[in-house]
């Protein structure tokens, strides 16, 4: 599969490595200093090459849109119509930054929207899928879960069934279990789960630094739930 990576930061770089190892071909772009891609491109070898934002968007049958939320407008403008008709997997959360450089969720925005719905409005001819927004970048290496019996679920949401099927395959190629969460509007709940993860890290674990260790997963009971007779 041909995949464009917009942008090859902490999340995009890790998924690029996994997908190159699975045999996919990539063009990787960087929103920022391209020189920082040197180590990644060495790891990817002949499965990948560097490109501009627009070149990576044009190359991919699938495009990973892993962009810092305040930079969405600039990246959409750089890609322009190169994303028309493409499957665009977006990984964002609505995070802003305060004057003292702390990241905060835009809770007002989250009440009535999601980054996925916003991106679909900006790119009406793209096939938007929400995925990969609930794992911190260091936890997106499948090796991080090698000794954990319950692997993380990667939830995805889309209004396009075909795009969802492709995303399911790529989630599997990254080493995770795909779970279909429903239509694109469900991205609102997926982003709100991110807020919940921050609260769990703060109150159950040692603080938000431990967020990198946490994930959600769907567990199926086996052999099944124990049903009891109820007396009316």
N, C-alpha and C positions, 0 to 999 in steps of 0.2 A: 504494500500500500504506500502511496505517496503522501507524506505528512509535512505540513509547514508548521513551524514552531514560532508562535508570536506570544510571548517572548521567552527566550531561553535563559530565564532566571533560576531561582532555587527550585521551583516546581517544574518549569519547562525543561530544565537541564536534566533532572532526574527521570522524567518521563521519556525524554529523548534517548537517554542511555538504554532504558528498558525496551523501547520500541525498535531501536537499531539492533539490539541483541536478538529481538524476535524476527528480524529480517526485513523490516520496513526501511524505506528510503526517505531521507529527511533533508529539508532546507531549514536552517536555524537562523533566526534573526534576533537581534538584541536591541531593546529600547534603552539605549545608553551607549557606553563605551564598548565597541566591538572587540577591542583587544582582550576583554575579559573572557571571551569565548575560546581562547586558545586551548586551555586544558580540556574543555568539553569536546572540541573538534578533534583533538588527538585521541580521546577515548572512543569517539564515534567512528574514526577511520574512514574507509571508503563508502560507508553507508550514508554519509552526510556531507553537506557543504554549507558554507556561510552564504547568506543572502540578505538583502534589504528587507524591511517589513513587507513591502509590496511584492518582492520576488518570492518570499516565502509563502505569502498568501496565494499568489498565482500558481505556485508549484503544487501545493497540496490538494489532493482530493478531500482530505480532512485537514483542518487547521486547528491547532491548539491555541486558544486565546487566553494566555495566562499573563494578565496585565495588571499592574497596580491600578486600583480603581480610579484615582484622580487622573490617570493618563489615558483613559478609554477614548476620549474624543480625539486626541492626537494620533492614536494608533489606528482608529477607524479612518481618519482622514488620510493617513499614509497608505493604508491598504486599498481604500476606495472600492471600486467595483470588482476588484480581484477576488473578493469574497462572495460575489453573487453565485448562488447555486451550491456553494460549498457547505459541507458539514463543519460547523464551528463548535468545538467543545470549549466551553468557557469555565474557568476555575475560580472566578473571583468571589470575594466577599465585599460588602459595602463598607470598607474601612477608610476613614479619614485620618488625618494626622493633626495633632494639636500644636500650639506654638512651641511647646517644649518637646516635640518630636515623639509623643506617645500616640500609638494607634488606638483608635476608638471606632466602635460600630456606629454607623449612622442610623440610629433607632427610629428617627422620624421617617426617613426614607423607607425603612424596612416594614413599617406599618402597612403600606399600600403598594409595595413594589419589590422588585428584586433586580439584581444586576443582569440576570438573564433576560428578563422582559425589557429592560432598558436597552440591552444590546440588540434584541430582536427589532425594536423600534428603529434603532439606528441603521440596522442592516436588514431591511424587510425581505430581501431576496435570499438571505442566508438561512441555513437549517441549523438553528441554535440548539445546543444540548448543554445542560448543566451537569457538571461532574467534577470530582477531585477537589471540592472546596473544603472538605472536613478533615483532611489530614495535613498536619504541618509538614513542610518540605522534608525534614530529616526522616520522617516516618513513611515517606513514599518509596523508599527502597524496600523491596519485598524481603530482603535479608534481615531487616529490622524485626520481622515477625517470625523468624525461623524457628524459635523455640516457644512460640505462643500457640496454644491449641486452637483458639478461635481467631481466624484471620479477619482483618478489617473488611467491612463491606464498603464498596464505592457506590454510592447512590447516584443515579442519573435521572434526569427529567427532560422530556422533550415533547413537542407536539407532532414530531415527525417520526413515525415508527421505524422507517428505514435508517434514519440517522441514529436512532436509539440502538438498533441492532449492531451497527458498525461500532458504536461506542462500547457496547457490551464486549465485543471482541477485543477492542484495544485495552479495556480494563483488565480482561483476562491476560492479555499479553504483558501487562505491567506487573502481573503476579497477584492480582486481587480478585475478590468475588464481586461481580456486578449485581446490583439490585435495582430493578425498575421502580422508580418512585412515582411515576405518572406524568401528567402533562407539565408543560413548562412553568405554569403558575406555581407548581409545587416547589420551585426554586426558592420561593419565599420561606417555606418551612425549612428547607435545607440550610439556608443562610441563618435562620433563627437557631437551628441546632448548633451552629458555630458559636453563637452567644452562650448557649447552654454548656458547651465544652469548656469555654473560658471560666464559667462559674464553677464547674466540677473541678477543674484544675486548681482554682483558687481555694475552694473550701474543703475538698476531699484529699487533695494531694499537697505538695509542699509549696504550691504557688503557681503562677502562670508560666514559670519556666518549665514546669512539667507538662505543659500542653503538648509538647513534642512527643510525649509518650502515649497519648490518648487517641482512641478511635471508637467509633460506633460500629456495631455489627448486628446483623439479624441472625438469630440462632433458632434452629428448628428442633423442636422436641422429638426425641426418638427413644423408645418406639412410638411415643405419642402422649398426649395429656391423659391424666388419670381422671376419669369421669366418675362422679358419685351420684347415686340415686337421690333425687330430691323428693321430699314429702310435701305435697300440696297443702 
